[in-house]
Amino acid sequence: MKSNIFSRIFLLLWICCALTNTLYAQEAQPQEQPVAVANVGAFNQIAFGIYNYGFVESVYYQFTGYGVFQEGVLPSTYLMAEKLPIGIPYLDYEIPAPSITWDRISQLDWDIPGGWSWGAEIHNYYATSETTYQGSGEFTAPDVKMNLHFWSLFIKLFILDPVDSLYQPYVGVSWGIISGAFDSTTVKGKHYDTRFSGYQGSRVLGIQLKAAEDWGGIFEFRSTTAYATTNNDPFDQDSTSNELELDFSGILVSMCAYYRY
């Protein structure tokens, strides 16, 4: 008799446990699988250094028509190039013109590509008749000083990880504005102020070299297409208009240092 009672109690407890486990299994929610994060880490980067902008056709020759400038090139800019056309209030002084790039770089959770970035930059250049002339000896030509400002927005795609890789090659594109001014005096002593502005775009190829966690070096090469229109034509290069379209297309090569934060 006792055996039958214990058997019935055991059977009842087993049925209760089975029903309890079944109900718990129905109420339990399945655990979500971890989702891969595309943007692993992001940081800011600034770069500055040497920028060399070589034109397909000499801008001084296009502007003046003087043959002594036909082989002329625009010199490099080292960190700063003369002054921006923006005066400091109450002071007879203009703001220095830096050449600097800012990137917002993000890692990707992939082997290739390893990251991407977007950002903005400004390059400033300054030239004179003396620095543009590539010949030897004395020459007769107008005295022309030029300020050139190169403003861009860009997107870059890093082939390898932009944080952990020692070498960080990248490709990119940029678009922006080109602007500036000529301060010229003819050989007869007549003075002109000429403004110019237009649009530019570039195809970018570069590599970053990591030296430490927060700094390193950059070597960049870009092919630029750029055109600008002047507000006057002091040397009568366009017989049908008082405006002149200048071709600023060329090759821009830079060697910079970067800092991350």
Buried (B, 14 or more C-beta within 10 A) or exposed (E): EEEEEEEEEEEEEEEEEEEEEEEEEEEEEEEEEEEEEEEBEEBEBBBBBBBBBBBEEBBBBBBBEBEBBBEBBBBBBEBBBBBBBEEEEEEEEBEEBBBBBBBEBBBBEEEEBBBBBBBBBBBBBBBBBEBBBEEEEEEEBBBBBBBBBBBBEBBBBBBBBBBEBEEBBBBBBBEBBBBBBBBBBBEEEEEBEBBBBBEBBBEBEBBBEBEEEEBBBBBBBBBBBBBBEBEBBBBEBEEEEEEBBBBBBBBBBBEBBBEBE
